Amino acid sequence: MHHSIHDEAHLSNRNHWLRAAVLGANDGLISTASLLVGVATASTNSQTLLLTGMAALTAGALSMAAGEYISVSSQADTEKADLNKERHELRHNADRELLELTKIYEARGLEHDLAHQVAVSLTEHNALEAHARDEIGLTDLSEAKPIHASVASVLSFVAGAILPIIGILLLPAETLVWSLAALTIVGLMLLGIVSARLGGAPVIPATTRVVVWGVLAMVATSLIGRLFGVAV
């Protein structure tokens, strides 16, 4: 848990779910919209497009959930292995570990005596926590949480993918490709704005990144649809 001497909201507390949520929504919106644009370029049959969209949503959501869980679990396994290694070192090489911690604090600007005093105090308080934080760089904010990442990813993917699917049901067939592309760009802009606000980042650069990559993906799939599709 993050501690502060006063009530202060830290945006980094959102890192556990924000990265996975933004990635999931972005992937859901871009991959589904790009696929639908590519298919719509070759055929505007509503049943085909709806089946394509639902298949993309289902497969993508399950893939994102599994991918996030597996990747973050691998990170968690690595963190546990590092902590187990530190526990072993603290049991069998306590003096060397104390010296190592002292050197870390000296490198951060403390005089040797003060660095040694701090290292001793933190070791007596919680040696493993001190080494995890200052030697390995593991904190409660950086701790891997597979379930959180997986749930955030799958929910946000569905939220992103559902927009272009709704679009193929409501937008006119004769202008479906351009209308779907325009709807997707609007969705990407909203995603960029929301993610920037939640992360405390500048809105324009964050939105520009999302929109540019989304447009490139739709252009690529549209060209593939025209190349291998049938005349509309």
C-alpha positions, 0 to 999 in steps of 0.5 A, spaced: 500 500 500 502 507 498 503 511 504 502 518 504 502 523 510 496 527 507 490 525 503 493 525 496 491 521 490 496 518 486 495 517 478 500 511 479 495 507 483 491 506 477 497 502 473 495 495 475 488 496 471 489 502 466 495 499 462 491 493 461 484 497 460 487 502 455 490 496 451 484 492 451 479 498 448 484 500 443 485 493 441 478 491 441 476 498 437 482 498 432 482 490 430 475 489 430 473 496 426 479 494 421 477 487 420 470 490 418 472 495 414 477 490 410 471 485 409 466 491 408 470 493 402 469 486 399 462 485 401 457 489 404 452 483 406 450 485 413 449 478 416 457 477 413 459 483 417 455 481 423 458 474 424 465 477 422 464 482 428 462 478 433 467 472 431 472 478 432 469 480 439 469 473 442 476 471 439 479 477 441 476 478 448 478 471 450 485 472 447 486 478 450 484 475 457 488 469 456 494 473 454 494 478 459 493 473 465 499 469 462 504 475 461 502 478 467 503 471 471 510 470 468 512 477 471 509 475 478 513 468 477 519 472 476 518 477 482 517 471 486 523 468 484 527 474 486 524 475 492 525 467 494 533 469 492 533 475 497 530 471 502 536 466 501 541 471 501 538 474 507 538 468 511 545 465 509 549 472 507 546 477 512 552 481 512 553 482 505 546 484 504 547 489 509 553 492 505 549 491 499 544 496 501 549 501 504 552 501 497 545 503 494 544 508 499 551 511 498 550 511 491 543 515 492 547 521 495 548 519 503 554 519 506 557 512 508 555 512 516 548 515 514 547 510 509 549 504 514 545 507 519 539 507 514 541 500 512 541 497 519 534 501 521 531 498 515 533 491 515 531 491 522 524 493 520 523 489 514 529 486 511 526 483 505 521 489 504 528 494 503 531 489 498 525 488 494 524 496 494 531 498 493 535 493 490 530 489 485 525 495 484 519 492 487 513 496 490 506 495 492 505 499 486 509 495 481 507 488 483 504 484 478 496 482 479 494 477 473 487 477 475 486 485 475 490 485 468 486 480 465 479 482 467 480 490 465 483 487 459 477 483 457 472 488 459 475 494 455 476 490 449 469 488 449 467 495 450 472 497 444 469 492 439 462 493 440 462 500 437 464 498 430 459 492 431 453 497 433 456 501 427 454 496 422 447 495 424 446 502 424 450 505 418 447 506 411 450 500 407 452 504 401 457 508 405 458 503 410 466 503 409 467 511 410 462 511 415 465 505 419 472 509 419 469 515 421 465 512 427 472 508 429 476 515 428 471 518 433 471 512 438 479 512 438 479 520 439 474 519 445 479 513 448 485 517 447 482 523 451 479 518 456 486 515 457 490 521 457 485 524 463 485 518 467 493 517 466 494 525 467 498 525 461 497 531 455 491 530 451 493 531 444 499 527 444 495 521 447 489 522 442 494 523 436 498 516 437 491 512 438 488 515 432 494 515 427 495 508 429 488 506 428 487 509 421 493 506 419 490 499 421 484 501 417 487 503 411 492 497 411 486 492 411 481 496 406 487 495 401 487 488 402 480 487 402 480 491 395 486 487 393 482 480 394 475 482 395 470 482 389 467 488 386 462 492 390 
